[in-house]
Amino acid sequence: MTFNWEAFATAEPDLAATVEKRFGAFTHHVLATLRKDGSPRTTGLEVRFLNGELWLGMMPNSLKALDLRRDPRFALQANPGAGGEMPDGDVRIAGRAIEVRDPATVARYTDEVDPPDPDTFHLFRTELTEVVRTSIEEGKYLAVQLWRPGAGVRTTRRT
């Protein structure tokens, strides 16, 4: 079962709105990919929520793009911002990144985003396997909202 951003947002609109708001608060976020030897690589990345998809755009032949071509699994962490305040919590998304080479789809994306090198950049759409929001509730509970395809959101709280 695969879920793109639109399917997730339809199934869980409140969590999706919170996640988009957190990613929208800052430009740069952290992407984790897998190197050839299986060890993790973390790099900065800009993301876009457009036309029902979560898009990852990358410079030509960047190591993260080459990692995703080899192994599409990724984890994406929203920038926490300065200080310890995160009123909307900490959010993470995991899934698979599928490179898009269809000229019409790439052209629609470049028309809206205007990437620095529109003729040679890598564009990936995402298939979600997990969305997580961690926050503090009532000043004392650590609340973790976990969504996986077909399971809905499960919330756990602990002190």
C-alpha positions, -999 to +999 in steps of 0.1 A: +000+000+000+015+034-010+004+068+001+014+100-015+010+133+004-026+139-009-037+104+003-022+110+037-037+145+040-071+132+030-069+104+056-054+126+084-060+162+076-052+176+111-018+159+113-010+168+077-018+205+083+005+205+114+033+188+095+030+212+065+030+242+089+062+229+106+080+224+073+067+257+061+082+276+091+118+272+077+134+267+043+160+241+050+154+207+066+174+175+071+172+145+048+187+111+057+196+087+029+217+055+028+252+054+014+265+026-007+278+008+024+244+012+041+255+038+066+234+070+070+240+103+052+223+134+064+222+166+043+202+198+041+173+200+017+144+222+007+110+205+003+078+214-014+042+204-010+027+209-044-002+193-064-008+166-038+028+155-036+057+160-013+086+168-036+124+166-030+145+186-055+183+182-057+213+195-074+227+175-104+245+144-093+244+154-056+253+125-033+218+124-018+203+121-053+226+093-061+218+076-028+181+078-035+186+064-070+204+034-055+181+029-025+149+051-024+144+049+014+146+082+032+138+100+064+131+137+065+133+159+097+117+193+099+141+221+109+135+226+147+144+263+145+162+283+171+159+277+208+139+250+225+104+262+215+085+241+190+049+250+196+038+226+168+062+198+179+089+180+161+079+163+128+095+136+107+085+118+075+098+085+062+092+067+030+106+061-005+116+087-030+108+080-066+127+100-093+105+118-117+118+122-153+086+128-171+092+161-189+056+174-184+057+167-147+092+183-143+080+213-163+050+218-140+073+216-110+099+241-124+071+265-134+061+267-097+094+264-080+120+279-104+150+257-093+185+271-099+193+246-127+160+236-142+175+215-170+196+192-149+183+189-113+169+157-098+132+156-088+117+130-065+082+125-054+076+106-022+056+076-011+051+078+026+057+049+051+055+069+083+047+104+097+056+112+133+049+142+154+064+145+189+052+173+212+047+183+248+011+184+260-001+203+290+035+210+299+041+175+312+033+148+287+055+137+258+029+129+231+039+109+200+015+108+171+025+080+147+008+074+113+015+045+090-004+035+058-036+016+066-033+021+103-044+056+110-028+078+137-019+062+170-011+086+199+009+076+229+016+098+259+041+094+287+055+116+315 
